[in-house]
């Protein structure tokens, strides 16, 4: 199973930042895992995270999945 929290931590997004967006990240993690289960020859290639405003109240995830 893919774990978005560990992945983002490896990319330098610490747990404190992740905590602020737990609900959004958890939902994205569920969707990624659902997709990977339905497409077993796929893998997550990259996830880019972007904060949409100066107060960092919104987050956008750009998820790249590669089919092998």
TORBANU-360069 format. One line per field, with one value per atom (N, C-alpha, C): residue number from 1; residue in three letters; atom name; z, x, y. Coordinates in Angstrom, 3 decimals, padded with zeros to 6 digits, m for minus. Each point is the difference from the previous one (the first is absolute). Example, Ala and Ser with C-alpha at 12.3 -4.5 7.8 and 13.67 -1.06 7.14 Angstrom:
BEGIN
resi: c(1; 1; 1; 2; 2; 2);
resn: c(ALA; ALA; ALA; SER; SER; SER);
name: c(N; CA; C; N; CA; C);
z: c(007.800; 000.000; 000.000; m000.720; 000.060; 000.730);
x: c(013.190; m000.890; 000.900; m000.350; 000.820; m000.770);
y: c(m005.690; 001.190; 001.200; 001.050; 001.190; 001.090);
# end
This chain:
BEGIN
resi: c(1; 1; 1; 2; 2; 2; 3; 3; 3; 4; 4; 4; 5; 5; 5; 6; 6; 6; 7; 7; 7; 8; 8; 8; 9; 9; 9; 10; 10; 10; 11; 11; 11; 12; 12; 12; 13; 13; 13; 14; 14; 14; 15; 15; 15; 16; 16; 16; 17; 17; 17; 18; 18; 18; 19; 19; 19; 20; 20; 20; 21; 21; 21; 22; 22; 22; 23; 23; 23; 24; 24; 24; 25; 25; 25; 26; 26; 26; 27; 27; 27; 28; 28; 28; 29; 29; 29; 30; 30; 30; 31; 31; 31; 32; 32; 32; 33; 33; 33; 34; 34; 34; 35; 35; 35; 36; 36; 36; 37; 37; 37; 38; 38; 38; 39; 39; 39; 40; 40; 40; 41; 41; 41; 42; 42; 42; 43; 43; 43; 44; 44; 44; 45; 45; 45; 46; 46; 46; 47; 47; 47; 48; 48; 48; 49; 49; 49; 50; 50; 50; 51; 51; 51; 52; 52; 52; 53; 53; 53; 54; 54; 54; 55; 55; 55; 56; 56; 56; 57; 57; 57; 58; 58; 58; 59; 59; 59; 60; 60; 60; 61; 61; 61; 62; 62; 62; 63; 63; 63; 64; 64; 64; 65; 65; 65; 66; 66; 66; 67; 67; 67; 68; 68; 68);
resn: c(UNK; UNK; UNK; UNK; UNK; UNK; UNK; UNK; UNK; UNK; UNK; UNK; UNK; UNK; UNK; UNK; UNK; UNK; UNK; UNK; UNK; UNK; UNK; UNK; UNK; UNK; UNK; UNK; UNK; UNK; UNK; UNK; UNK; UNK; UNK; UNK; UNK; UNK; UNK; UNK; UNK; UNK; UNK; UNK; UNK; UNK; UNK; UNK; UNK; UNK; UNK; UNK; UNK; UNK; UNK; UNK; UNK; UNK; UNK; UNK; UNK; UNK; UNK; UNK; UNK; UNK; UNK; UNK; UNK; UNK; UNK; UNK; UNK; UNK; UNK; UNK; UNK; UNK; UNK; UNK; UNK; UNK; UNK; UNK; UNK; UNK; UNK; UNK; UNK; UNK; UNK; UNK; UNK; UNK; UNK; UNK; UNK; UNK; UNK; UNK; UNK; UNK; UNK; UNK; UNK; UNK; UNK; UNK; UNK; UNK; UNK; UNK; UNK; UNK; UNK; UNK; UNK; UNK; UNK; UNK; UNK; UNK; UNK; UNK; UNK; UNK; UNK; UNK; UNK; UNK; UNK; UNK; UNK; UNK; UNK; UNK; UNK; UNK; UNK; UNK; UNK; UNK; UNK; UNK; UNK; UNK; UNK; UNK; UNK; UNK; UNK; UNK; UNK; UNK; UNK; UNK; UNK; UNK; UNK; UNK; UNK; UNK; UNK; UNK; UNK; UNK; UNK; UNK; UNK; UNK; UNK; UNK; UNK; UNK; UNK; UNK; UNK; UNK; UNK; UNK; UNK; UNK; UNK; UNK; UNK; UNK; UNK; UNK; UNK; UNK; UNK; UNK; UNK; UNK; UNK; UNK; UNK; UNK; UNK; UNK; UNK; UNK; UNK; UNK);
name: c(N; CA; C; N; CA; C; N; CA; C; N; CA; C; N; CA; C; N; CA; C; N; CA; C; N; CA; C; N; CA; C; N; CA; C; N; CA; C; N; CA; C; N; CA; C; N; CA; C; N; CA; C; N; CA; C; N; CA; C; N; CA; C; N; CA; C; N; CA; C; N; CA; C; N; CA; C; N; CA; C; N; CA; C; N; CA; C; N; CA; C; N; CA; C; N; CA; C; N; CA; C; N; CA; C; N; CA; C; N; CA; C; N; CA; C; N; CA; C; N; CA; C; N; CA; C; N; CA; C; N; CA; C; N; CA; C; N; CA; C; N; CA; C; N; CA; C; N; CA; C; N; CA; C; N; CA; C; N; CA; C; N; CA; C; N; CA; C; N; CA; C; N; CA; C; N; CA; C; N; CA; C; N; CA; C; N; CA; C; N; CA; C; N; CA; C; N; CA; C; N; CA; C; N; CA; C; N; CA; C; N; CA; C; N; CA; C; N; CA; C; N; CA; C; N; CA; C; N; CA; C; N; CA; C; N; CA; C);
z: c(000.000; 000.000; 000.000; m000.737; m000.086; 001.223; 000.521; 001.152; m000.360; m000.263; m000.423; 001.085; 001.255; 001.098; 000.030; m000.165; m000.044; m001.255; m001.110; m001.252; 000.115; 000.519; 000.127; 001.008; 001.031; 000.988; m000.667; m000.868; m000.732; m000.916; m000.470; m000.875; 000.791; 001.337; 000.819; 000.583; m000.149; 000.595; 001.371; 001.045; 001.328; 000.535; 001.044; 000.593; 000.499; 000.446; 000.494; m001.129; m001.168; m001.160; m000.454; 000.002; m000.414; 000.923; 001.265; 000.985; m000.350; m000.526; m000.363; m001.139; m000.796; m001.169; 000.077; 001.214; 000.177; m000.786; 000.090; m000.667; m001.510; m000.610; m001.442; m000.417; 000.773; m000.329; 000.180; 001.041; 000.251; m001.132; m000.457; m001.123; m001.271; m000.251; m001.180; 000.101; 001.187; 000.216; m000.305; 000.463; m000.279; m001.499; m000.701; m001.445; m000.770; 000.426; m000.648; 000.179; 001.225; 000.255; m000.737; m000.089; m000.754; m001.473; m000.557; m001.398; m000.215; 000.909; m000.142; 000.111; 000.827; 000.098; m001.294; m000.621; m001.248; m001.197; 000.145; m001.075; 000.550; 000.190; 000.698; m000.712; m001.268; m000.717; 000.053; 000.876; 000.115; 001.261; m000.020; 001.197; 000.060; 001.201; 000.184; m000.404; m000.959; m000.477; 000.770; 000.273; 000.690; 000.537; 001.090; 000.530; 000.286; m000.581; 000.279; 000.857; 001.003; 000.899; m000.143; m000.065; m000.189; 000.901; 000.708; 000.839; m000.846; m000.021; m000.948; 000.423; 001.242; 000.409; 001.049; 000.302; 000.927; 001.405; 000.403; 001.348; 000.066; m001.132; m000.085; 000.547; m000.282; 000.465; m000.994; m001.227; m001.010; m000.583; m000.379; m000.549; m001.290; m000.954; m001.241; m000.164; m000.333; m000.247; m001.484; m000.599; m001.399; 000.019; m000.240; 000.148; m001.372; m000.184; m001.256; 000.225; m000.723; 000.099; m001.350; 000.023; m001.225; m000.114; m001.169; m000.256; m000.666; 000.541; m000.525; m000.917);
x: c(000.846; m000.846; 000.891; m000.445; 000.715; m000.336; 000.994; m000.206; 000.462; m000.960; 000.322; 000.751; m000.277; 000.646; 001.501; 000.382; 001.420; 000.655; m000.706; 000.539; 000.316; m000.948; 000.217; 001.097; 000.105; 001.067; 001.363; 000.091; 001.251; 000.327; m001.033; 000.212; 000.229; 000.035; 000.314; m001.195; m001.202; m001.200; m000.169; 000.298; 000.011; m001.399; m000.036; m001.257; m000.865; 000.622; m000.762; m000.803; 000.611; m000.717; m001.090; 000.309; m000.970; m001.214; 000.227; m001.085; m001.051; 000.441; m000.924; m000.940; 000.400; m000.774; m000.343; m000.108; m000.198; m001.196; m001.133; m001.214; 000.206; 000.538; 000.222; 001.007; 001.087; 001.019; m000.519; m000.782; m000.563; m000.956; m000.823; m000.905; 000.794; 001.056; 000.833; 000.667; 000.461; 000.632; m000.982; m001.238; m001.024; m000.252; m000.088; m000.256; 001.167; 001.216; 001.187; 000.001; m000.225; 000.014; m001.123; m001.153; m001.107; 000.382; 000.597; 000.429; 001.061; 000.973; 001.067; m000.532; m001.007; m000.605; m000.713; m000.646; m000.714; 000.940; 001.196; 000.999; 001.328; 000.119; 001.158; 001.343; m000.009; 001.250; 000.414; m000.604; 000.303; 000.808; 000.716; 000.731; 000.008; 000.095; 000.075; 001.401; 000.059; 001.293; 000.439; m000.946; 000.348; m001.268; 000.159; m001.077; 000.610; m000.590; 000.429; m001.076; 000.427; m000.944; 000.187; m001.125; 000.052; m001.046; 000.413; m000.922; m000.579; m001.333; m000.675; m000.113; 000.307; m000.023; 001.068; 000.246; 001.075; m000.223; m001.235; m000.276; 000.062; 000.240; 000.120; m001.233; m001.168; m001.237; m000.513; 000.491; m000.430; 001.223; m000.188; 001.113; m000.449; 000.932; m000.286; 001.057; m000.462; 000.903; m000.021; 001.161; 000.146; 000.620; m000.836; 000.404; 000.249; 001.210; 000.366; 000.102; m000.839; 000.009; 000.393; 000.907; 000.526; m000.502; m000.472; m000.443; 001.140; 000.329; 001.132; m000.477);
y: c(m001.188; 001.188; 001.250; 000.971; 001.271; 000.851; 000.718; 000.866; 001.409; 000.884; 001.363; 000.781; m000.306; 000.720; m000.283; m001.255; m000.352; 000.559; m000.067; 000.510; 001.491; 000.773; 001.443; 000.310; m000.810; 000.204; m000.218; m001.003; m000.236; 001.176; 000.710; 001.155; 001.293; m000.097; 001.164; 000.731; m000.543; 000.603; m000.653; 000.736; m000.601; m000.311; m000.796; m000.442; 001.141; 001.076; 001.154; 000.640; 000.157; 000.535; m000.965; m001.280; m001.001; m000.007; 000.236; 000.000; 001.047; 001.134; 001.074; m000.409; m000.969; m000.429; m001.477; m000.522; m001.436; m000.529; 000.680; m000.480; m000.099; 001.045; 000.018; m001.069; m000.129; m000.990; m001.420; m000.224; m001.316; m000.404; 000.940; m000.274; m000.302; 000.765; m000.246; m001.364; m000.353; m001.301; m001.126; 000.143; m001.015; m000.142; 001.126; m000.034; m000.625; 000.337; m000.578; m001.509; m000.453; m001.442; m000.720; 000.613; m000.590; m000.140; 001.052; m000.036; m001.081; m000.083; m000.988; m001.431; m000.202; m001.331; m000.379; 000.974; m000.257; m000.091; 000.539; 000.020; m000.510; m001.309; m000.560; 000.207; 000.337; 000.248; 001.468; 000.760; 001.426; 000.264; 001.129; 000.424; 001.525; 000.510; 001.445; 000.437; 000.903; 000.493; 001.241; 000.889; 001.243; 000.657; 000.719; 000.841; 001.361; 001.020; 001.373; 000.631; 000.730; 000.658; 001.503; 000.706; 001.453; 000.640; 001.031; 000.753; 001.123; 000.112; 000.879; 001.457; 000.302; 001.403; 000.244; 001.278; 000.360; m000.539; m000.149; m000.492; m001.526; m000.650; m001.459; m000.710; 000.560; m000.629; m001.030; 000.026; m000.949; m000.679; m001.240; m000.769; m000.686; m000.106; m000.702; m001.089; m001.192; m001.116; m000.317; m000.071; m000.383; m001.397; m001.014; m001.391; m000.602; m000.544; m000.633; m001.496; m000.754; m001.452; m000.555; m000.945; m000.593; m001.432; m000.344; m001.360; m000.756; m001.146; m000.776; m001.089);
# end
